[in-house]
Amino acid sequence: MKTLLLAAAFVALALSPASAAKMACTSANMAKLLTGLGGEDTPSKVAARKSMASANSEMSKGNMPGACKHYMSAEKAMAMK
């Protein structure tokens, strides 16, 4: 599962433009955020990983508004370095 998400993240990263602004709630942007969650564990990355796990769970249930809520939470956590 982790490998599948990572592969999807790399494909999405390669096919979409980069933006410094706050990202829209799309699966491609969620994949971009996932690529930034690797490396050293910091409290902000741990919080972002938990939020992204919840977002993935909500997406699998078909609840995109719930997934977006968790994605925005993860994005805020990553901004708090």
Phi and psi restraints in degrees (range 20) as a CNS / XPLOR table:
assign (resid 1 and name C) (resid 2 and name N)
       (resid 2 and name CA) (resid 2 and name C) 1.0 -63.5 20.0 2
assign (resid 2 and name N) (resid 2 and name CA)
       (resid 2 and name C) (resid 3 and name N) 1.0 -39.8 20.0 2
assign (resid 2 and name C) (resid 3 and name N)
       (resid 3 and name CA) (resid 3 and name C) 1.0 -65.3 20.0 2
assign (resid 3 and name N) (resid 3 and name CA)
       (resid 3 and name C) (resid 4 and name N) 1.0 -39.9 20.0 2
assign (resid 3 and name C) (resid 4 and name N)
       (resid 4 and name CA) (resid 4 and name C) 1.0 -63.2 20.0 2
assign (resid 4 and name N) (resid 4 and name CA)
       (resid 4 and name C) (resid 5 and name N) 1.0 -44.0 20.0 2
assign (resid 4 and name C) (resid 5 and name N)
       (resid 5 and name CA) (resid 5 and name C) 1.0 -64.9 20.0 2
assign (resid 5 and name N) (resid 5 and name CA)
       (resid 5 and name C) (resid 6 and name N) 1.0 -40.3 20.0 2
assign (resid 5 and name C) (resid 6 and name N)
       (resid 6 and name CA) (resid 6 and name C) 1.0 -65.3 20.0 2
assign (resid 6 and name N) (resid 6 and name CA)
       (resid 6 and name C) (resid 7 and name N) 1.0 -41.4 20.0 2
assign (resid 6 and name C) (resid 7 and name N)
       (resid 7 and name CA) (resid 7 and name C) 1.0 -63.5 20.0 2
assign (resid 7 and name N) (resid 7 and name CA)
       (resid 7 and name C) (resid 8 and name N) 1.0 -42.2 20.0 2
assign (resid 7 and name C) (resid 8 and name N)
       (resid 8 and name CA) (resid 8 and name C) 1.0 -63.3 20.0 2
assign (resid 8 and name N) (resid 8 and name CA)
       (resid 8 and name C) (resid 9 and name N) 1.0 -36.6 20.0 2
assign (resid 8 and name C) (resid 9 and name N)
       (resid 9 and name CA) (resid 9 and name C) 1.0 -64.7 20.0 2
assign (resid 9 and name N) (resid 9 and name CA)
       (resid 9 and name C) (resid 10 and name N) 1.0 -43.4 20.0 2
assign (resid 9 and name C) (resid 10 and name N)
       (resid 10 and name CA) (resid 10 and name C) 1.0 -65.4 20.0 2
assign (resid 10 and name N) (resid 10 and name CA)
       (resid 10 and name C) (resid 11 and name N) 1.0 -39.8 20.0 2
assign (resid 10 and name C) (resid 11 and name N)
       (resid 11 and name CA) (resid 11 and name C) 1.0 -64.6 20.0 2
assign (resid 11 and name N) (resid 11 and name CA)
       (resid 11 and name C) (resid 12 and name N) 1.0 -45.0 20.0 2
assign (resid 11 and name C) (resid 12 and name N)
       (resid 12 and name CA) (resid 12 and name C) 1.0 -64.5 20.0 2
assign (resid 12 and name N) (resid 12 and name CA)
       (resid 12 and name C) (resid 13 and name N) 1.0 -38.5 20.0 2
assign (resid 12 and name C) (resid 13 and name N)
       (resid 13 and name CA) (resid 13 and name C) 1.0 -64.7 20.0 2
assign (resid 13 and name N) (resid 13 and name CA)
       (resid 13 and name C) (resid 14 and name N) 1.0 -39.4 20.0 2
assign (resid 13 and name C) (resid 14 and name N)
       (resid 14 and name CA) (resid 14 and name C) 1.0 -71.6 20.0 2
assign (resid 14 and name N) (resid 14 and name CA)
       (resid 14 and name C) (resid 15 and name N) 1.0 -29.3 20.0 2
assign (resid 14 and name C) (resid 15 and name N)
       (resid 15 and name CA) (resid 15 and name C) 1.0 -97.6 20.0 2
assign (resid 15 and name N) (resid 15 and name CA)
       (resid 15 and name C) (resid 16 and name N) 1.0 -6.1 20.0 2
assign (resid 15 and name C) (resid 16 and name N)
       (resid 16 and name CA) (resid 16 and name C) 1.0 -122.2 20.0 2
assign (resid 16 and name N) (resid 16 and name CA)
       (resid 16 and name C) (resid 17 and name N) 1.0 150.4 20.0 2
assign (resid 16 and name C) (resid 17 and name N)
       (resid 17 and name CA) (resid 17 and name C) 1.0 -74.5 20.0 2
assign (resid 17 and name N) (resid 17 and name CA)
       (resid 17 and name C) (resid 18 and name N) 1.0 151.9 20.0 2
assign (resid 17 and name C) (resid 18 and name N)
       (resid 18 and name CA) (resid 18 and name C) 1.0 -82.4 20.0 2
assign (resid 18 and name N) (resid 18 and name CA)
       (resid 18 and name C) (resid 19 and name N) 1.0 149.2 20.0 2
assign (resid 18 and name C) (resid 19 and name N)
       (resid 19 and name CA) (resid 19 and name C) 1.0 -145.7 20.0 2
assign (resid 19 and name N) (resid 19 and name CA)
       (resid 19 and name C) (resid 20 and name N) 1.0 137.6 20.0 2
assign (resid 19 and name C) (resid 20 and name N)
       (resid 20 and name CA) (resid 20 and name C) 1.0 -88.2 20.0 2
assign (resid 20 and name N) (resid 20 and name CA)
       (resid 20 and name C) (resid 21 and name N) 1.0 -15.3 20.0 2
assign (resid 20 and name C) (resid 21 and name N)
       (resid 21 and name CA) (resid 21 and name C) 1.0 -75.2 20.0 2
assign (resid 21 and name N) (resid 21 and name CA)
       (resid 21 and name C) (resid 22 and name N) 1.0 168.2 20.0 2
assign (resid 21 and name C) (resid 22 and name N)
       (resid 22 and name CA) (resid 22 and name C) 1.0 -60.2 20.0 2
assign (resid 22 and name N) (resid 22 and name CA)
       (resid 22 and name C) (resid 23 and name N) 1.0 131.2 20.0 2
assign (resid 22 and name C) (resid 23 and name N)
       (resid 23 and name CA) (resid 23 and name C) 1.0 -83.7 20.0 2
assign (resid 23 and name N) (resid 23 and name CA)
       (resid 23 and name C) (resid 24 and name N) 1.0 147.9 20.0 2
assign (resid 23 and name C) (resid 24 and name N)
       (resid 24 and name CA) (resid 24 and name C) 1.0 -70.9 20.0 2
assign (resid 24 and name N) (resid 24 and name CA)
       (resid 24 and name C) (resid 25 and name N) 1.0 160.7 20.0 2
assign (resid 24 and name C) (resid 25 and name N)
       (resid 25 and name CA) (resid 25 and name C) 1.0 -85.9 20.0 2
assign (resid 25 and name N) (resid 25 and name CA)
       (resid 25 and name C) (resid 26 and name N) 1.0 84.3 20.0 2
assign (resid 25 and name C) (resid 26 and name N)
       (resid 26 and name CA) (resid 26 and name C) 1.0 -127.6 20.0 2
assign (resid 26 and name N) (resid 26 and name CA)
       (resid 26 and name C) (resid 27 and name N) 1.0 160.1 20.0 2
assign (resid 26 and name C) (resid 27 and name N)
       (resid 27 and name CA) (resid 27 and name C) 1.0 -63.4 20.0 2
assign (resid 27 and name N) (resid 27 and name CA)
       (resid 27 and name C) (resid 28 and name N) 1.0 -32.0 20.0 2
assign (resid 27 and name C) (resid 28 and name N)
       (resid 28 and name CA) (resid 28 and name C) 1.0 -65.6 20.0 2
assign (resid 28 and name N) (resid 28 and name CA)
       (resid 28 and name C) (resid 29 and name N) 1.0 -42.7 20.0 2
assign (resid 28 and name C) (resid 29 and name N)
       (resid 29 and name CA) (resid 29 and name C) 1.0 -70.2 20.0 2
assign (resid 29 and name N) (resid 29 and name CA)
       (resid 29 and name C) (resid 30 and name N) 1.0 -33.0 20.0 2
assign (resid 29 and name C) (resid 30 and name N)
       (resid 30 and name CA) (resid 30 and name C) 1.0 -64.3 20.0 2
assign (resid 30 and name N) (resid 30 and name CA)
       (resid 30 and name C) (resid 31 and name N) 1.0 -38.2 20.0 2
assign (resid 30 and name C) (resid 31 and name N)
       (resid 31 and name CA) (resid 31 and name C) 1.0 -66.0 20.0 2
assign (resid 31 and name N) (resid 31 and name CA)
       (resid 31 and name C) (resid 32 and name N) 1.0 -37.3 20.0 2
assign (resid 31 and name C) (resid 32 and name N)
       (resid 32 and name CA) (resid 32 and name C) 1.0 -61.8 20.0 2
assign (resid 32 and name N) (resid 32 and name CA)
       (resid 32 and name C) (resid 33 and name N) 1.0 -42.2 20.0 2
assign (resid 32 and name C) (resid 33 and name N)
       (resid 33 and name CA) (resid 33 and name C) 1.0 -64.2 20.0 2
assign (resid 33 and name N) (resid 33 and name CA)
       (resid 33 and name C) (resid 34 and name N) 1.0 -37.8 20.0 2
assign (resid 33 and name C) (resid 34 and name N)
       (resid 34 and name CA) (resid 34 and name C) 1.0 -61.1 20.0 2
assign (resid 34 and name N) (resid 34 and name CA)
       (resid 34 and name C) (resid 35 and name N) 1.0 -34.6 20.0 2
assign (resid 34 and name C) (resid 35 and name N)
       (resid 35 and name CA) (resid 35 and name C) 1.0 -67.0 20.0 2
assign (resid 35 and name N) (resid 35 and name CA)
       (resid 35 and name C) (resid 36 and name N) 1.0 -28.4 20.0 2
assign (resid 35 and name C) (resid 36 and name N)
       (resid 36 and name CA) (resid 36 and name C) 1.0 -81.1 20.0 2
assign (resid 36 and name N) (resid 36 and name CA)
       (resid 36 and name C) (resid 37 and name N) 1.0 -4.9 20.0 2
assign (resid 36 and name C) (resid 37 and name N)
       (resid 37 and name CA) (resid 37 and name C) 1.0 -89.4 20.0 2
assign (resid 37 and name N) (resid 37 and name CA)
       (resid 37 and name C) (resid 38 and name N) 1.0 1.0 20.0 2
assign (resid 37 and name C) (resid 38 and name N)
       (resid 38 and name CA) (resid 38 and name C) 1.0 -80.1 20.0 2
assign (resid 38 and name N) (resid 38 and name CA)
       (resid 38 and name C) (resid 39 and name N) 1.0 178.1 20.0 2
assign (resid 38 and name C) (resid 39 and name N)
       (resid 39 and name CA) (resid 39 and name C) 1.0 88.4 20.0 2
assign (resid 39 and name N) (resid 39 and name CA)
       (resid 39 and name C) (resid 40 and name N) 1.0 -153.1 20.0 2
assign (resid 39 and name C) (resid 40 and name N)
       (resid 40 and name CA) (resid 40 and name C) 1.0 -64.1 20.0 2
assign (resid 40 and name N) (resid 40 and name CA)
       (resid 40 and name C) (resid 41 and name N) 1.0 138.0 20.0 2
assign (resid 40 and name C) (resid 41 and name N)
       (resid 41 and name CA) (resid 41 and name C) 1.0 -79.3 20.0 2
assign (resid 41 and name N) (resid 41 and name CA)
       (resid 41 and name C) (resid 42 and name N) 1.0 120.3 20.0 2
assign (resid 41 and name C) (resid 42 and name N)
       (resid 42 and name CA) (resid 42 and name C) 1.0 -120.6 20.0 2
assign (resid 42 and name N) (resid 42 and name CA)
       (resid 42 and name C) (resid 43 and name N) 1.0 162.1 20.0 2
assign (resid 42 and name C) (resid 43 and name N)
       (resid 43 and name CA) (resid 43 and name C) 1.0 -57.2 20.0 2
assign (resid 43 and name N) (resid 43 and name CA)
       (resid 43 and name C) (resid 44 and name N) 1.0 -36.2 20.0 2
assign (resid 43 and name C) (resid 44 and name N)
       (resid 44 and name CA) (resid 44 and name C) 1.0 -69.4 20.0 2
assign (resid 44 and name N) (resid 44 and name CA)
       (resid 44 and name C) (resid 45 and name N) 1.0 -37.2 20.0 2
assign (resid 44 and name C) (resid 45 and name N)
       (resid 45 and name CA) (resid 45 and name C) 1.0 -69.7 20.0 2
assign (resid 45 and name N) (resid 45 and name CA)
       (resid 45 and name C) (resid 46 and name N) 1.0 -35.8 20.0 2
assign (resid 45 and name C) (resid 46 and name N)
       (resid 46 and name CA) (resid 46 and name C) 1.0 -64.7 20.0 2
assign (resid 46 and name N) (resid 46 and name CA)
       (resid 46 and name C) (resid 47 and name N) 1.0 -44.3 20.0 2
assign (resid 46 and name C) (resid 47 and name N)
       (resid 47 and name CA) (resid 47 and name C) 1.0 -64.2 20.0 2
assign (resid 47 and name N) (resid 47 and name CA)
       (resid 47 and name C) (resid 48 and name N) 1.0 -40.6 20.0 2
assign (resid 47 and name C) (resid 48 and name N)
       (resid 48 and name CA) (resid 48 and name C) 1.0 -66.2 20.0 2
assign (resid 48 and name N) (resid 48 and name CA)
       (resid 48 and name C) (resid 49 and name N) 1.0 -39.2 20.0 2
assign (resid 48 and name C) (resid 49 and name N)
       (resid 49 and name CA) (resid 49 and name C) 1.0 -62.8 20.0 2
assign (resid 49 and name N) (resid 49 and name CA)
       (resid 49 and name C) (resid 50 and name N) 1.0 -41.2 20.0 2
assign (resid 49 and name C) (resid 50 and name N)
       (resid 50 and name CA) (resid 50 and name C) 1.0 -63.0 20.0 2
assign (resid 50 and name N) (resid 50 and name CA)
       (resid 50 and name C) (resid 51 and name N) 1.0 -43.3 20.0 2
assign (resid 50 and name C) (resid 51 and name N)
       (resid 51 and name CA) (resid 51 and name C) 1.0 -65.2 20.0 2
assign (resid 51 and name N) (resid 51 and name CA)
       (resid 51 and name C) (resid 52 and name N) 1.0 -39.6 20.0 2
assign (resid 51 and name C) (resid 52 and name N)
       (resid 52 and name CA) (resid 52 and name C) 1.0 -69.3 20.0 2
assign (resid 52 and name N) (resid 52 and name CA)
       (resid 52 and name C) (resid 53 and name N) 1.0 -32.7 20.0 2
assign (resid 52 and name C) (resid 53 and name N)
       (resid 53 and name CA) (resid 53 and name C) 1.0 -63.7 20.0 2
assign (resid 53 and name N) (resid 53 and name CA)
       (resid 53 and name C) (resid 54 and name N) 1.0 -41.3 20.0 2
assign (resid 53 and name C) (resid 54 and name N)
       (resid 54 and name CA) (resid 54 and name C) 1.0 -66.3 20.0 2
assign (resid 54 and name N) (resid 54 and name CA)
       (resid 54 and name C) (resid 55 and name N) 1.0 -38.7 20.0 2
assign (resid 54 and name C) (resid 55 and name N)
       (resid 55 and name CA) (resid 55 and name C) 1.0 -63.6 20.0 2
assign (resid 55 and name N) (resid 55 and name CA)
       (resid 55 and name C) (resid 56 and name N) 1.0 -43.1 20.0 2
assign (resid 55 and name C) (resid 56 and name N)
       (resid 56 and name CA) (resid 56 and name C) 1.0 -62.8 20.0 2
assign (resid 56 and name N) (resid 56 and name CA)
       (resid 56 and name C) (resid 57 and name N) 1.0 -39.0 20.0 2
assign (resid 56 and name C) (resid 57 and name N)
       (resid 57 and name CA) (resid 57 and name C) 1.0 -63.9 20.0 2
assign (resid 57 and name N) (resid 57 and name CA)
       (resid 57 and name C) (resid 58 and name N) 1.0 -44.0 20.0 2
assign (resid 57 and name C) (resid 58 and name N)
       (resid 58 and name CA) (resid 58 and name C) 1.0 -66.0 20.0 2
assign (resid 58 and name N) (resid 58 and name CA)
       (resid 58 and name C) (resid 59 and name N) 1.0 -39.2 20.0 2
assign (resid 58 and name C) (resid 59 and name N)
       (resid 59 and name CA) (resid 59 and name C) 1.0 -63.9 20.0 2
assign (resid 59 and name N) (resid 59 and name CA)
       (resid 59 and name C) (resid 60 and name N) 1.0 -38.2 20.0 2
assign (resid 59 and name C) (resid 60 and name N)
       (resid 60 and name CA) (resid 60 and name C) 1.0 -67.4 20.0 2
assign (resid 60 and name N) (resid 60 and name CA)
       (resid 60 and name C) (resid 61 and name N) 1.0 -23.9 20.0 2
assign (resid 60 and name C) (resid 61 and name N)
       (resid 61 and name CA) (resid 61 and name C) 1.0 -85.9 20.0 2
assign (resid 61 and name N) (resid 61 and name CA)
       (resid 61 and name C) (resid 62 and name N) 1.0 -8.1 20.0 2
assign (resid 61 and name C) (resid 62 and name N)
       (resid 62 and name CA) (resid 62 and name C) 1.0 86.7 20.0 2
assign (resid 62 and name N) (resid 62 and name CA)
       (resid 62 and name C) (resid 63 and name N) 1.0 14.6 20.0 2
assign (resid 62 and name C) (resid 63 and name N)
       (resid 63 and name CA) (resid 63 and name C) 1.0 -100.4 20.0 2
assign (resid 63 and name N) (resid 63 and name CA)
       (resid 63 and name C) (resid 64 and name N) 1.0 81.8 20.0 2
assign (resid 63 and name C) (resid 64 and name N)
       (resid 64 and name CA) (resid 64 and name C) 1.0 -67.4 20.0 2
assign (resid 64 and name N) (resid 64 and name CA)
       (resid 64 and name C) (resid 65 and name N) 1.0 -37.4 20.0 2
assign (resid 64 and name C) (resid 65 and name N)
       (resid 65 and name CA) (resid 65 and name C) 1.0 -60.3 20.0 2
assign (resid 65 and name N) (resid 65 and name CA)
       (resid 65 and name C) (resid 66 and name N) 1.0 -39.4 20.0 2
assign (resid 65 and name C) (resid 66 and name N)
       (resid 66 and name CA) (resid 66 and name C) 1.0 -66.3 20.0 2
assign (resid 66 and name N) (resid 66 and name CA)
       (resid 66 and name C) (resid 67 and name N) 1.0 -39.4 20.0 2
assign (resid 66 and name C) (resid 67 and name N)
       (resid 67 and name CA) (resid 67 and name C) 1.0 -63.7 20.0 2
assign (resid 67 and name N) (resid 67 and name CA)
       (resid 67 and name C) (resid 68 and name N) 1.0 -40.3 20.0 2
assign (resid 67 and name C) (resid 68 and name N)
       (resid 68 and name CA) (resid 68 and name C) 1.0 -64.4 20.0 2
assign (resid 68 and name N) (resid 68 and name CA)
       (resid 68 and name C) (resid 69 and name N) 1.0 -37.8 20.0 2
assign (resid 68 and name C) (resid 69 and name N)
       (resid 69 and name CA) (resid 69 and name C) 1.0 -60.8 20.0 2
assign (resid 69 and name N) (resid 69 and name CA)
       (resid 69 and name C) (resid 70 and name N) 1.0 -45.0 20.0 2
assign (resid 69 and name C) (resid 70 and name N)
       (resid 70 and name CA) (resid 70 and name C) 1.0 -70.5 20.0 2
assign (resid 70 and name N) (resid 70 and name CA)
       (resid 70 and name C) (resid 71 and name N) 1.0 -35.6 20.0 2
assign (resid 70 and name C) (resid 71 and name N)
       (resid 71 and name CA) (resid 71 and name C) 1.0 -62.5 20.0 2
assign (resid 71 and name N) (resid 71 and name CA)
       (resid 71 and name C) (resid 72 and name N) 1.0 -44.8 20.0 2
assign (resid 71 and name C) (resid 72 and name N)
       (resid 72 and name CA) (resid 72 and name C) 1.0 -63.7 20.0 2
assign (resid 72 and name N) (resid 72 and name CA)
       (resid 72 and name C) (resid 73 and name N) 1.0 -35.6 20.0 2
assign (resid 72 and name C) (resid 73 and name N)
       (resid 73 and name CA) (resid 73 and name C) 1.0 -62.1 20.0 2
assign (resid 73 and name N) (resid 73 and name CA)
       (resid 73 and name C) (resid 74 and name N) 1.0 -44.4 20.0 2
assign (resid 73 and name C) (resid 74 and name N)
       (resid 74 and name CA) (resid 74 and name C) 1.0 -65.4 20.0 2
assign (resid 74 and name N) (resid 74 and name CA)
       (resid 74 and name C) (resid 75 and name N) 1.0 -39.5 20.0 2
assign (resid 74 and name C) (resid 75 and name N)
       (resid 75 and name CA) (resid 75 and name C) 1.0 -63.5 20.0 2
assign (resid 75 and name N) (resid 75 and name CA)
       (resid 75 and name C) (resid 76 and name N) 1.0 -41.1 20.0 2
assign (resid 75 and name C) (resid 76 and name N)
       (resid 76 and name CA) (resid 76 and name C) 1.0 -64.9 20.0 2
assign (resid 76 and name N) (resid 76 and name CA)
       (resid 76 and name C) (resid 77 and name N) 1.0 -40.8 20.0 2
assign (resid 76 and name C) (resid 77 and name N)
       (resid 77 and name CA) (resid 77 and name C) 1.0 -62.4 20.0 2
assign (resid 77 and name N) (resid 77 and name CA)
       (resid 77 and name C) (resid 78 and name N) 1.0 -40.9 20.0 2
assign (resid 77 and name C) (resid 78 and name N)
       (resid 78 and name CA) (resid 78 and name C) 1.0 -68.1 20.0 2
assign (resid 78 and name N) (resid 78 and name CA)
       (resid 78 and name C) (resid 79 and name N) 1.0 -28.2 20.0 2
assign (resid 78 and name C) (resid 79 and name N)
       (resid 79 and name CA) (resid 79 and name C) 1.0 -73.9 20.0 2
assign (resid 79 and name N) (resid 79 and name CA)
       (resid 79 and name C) (resid 80 and name N) 1.0 -22.6 20.0 2
assign (resid 79 and name C) (resid 80 and name N)
       (resid 80 and name CA) (resid 80 and name C) 1.0 -89.5 20.0 2
assign (resid 80 and name N) (resid 80 and name CA)
       (resid 80 and name C) (resid 81 and name N) 1.0 68.5 20.0 2
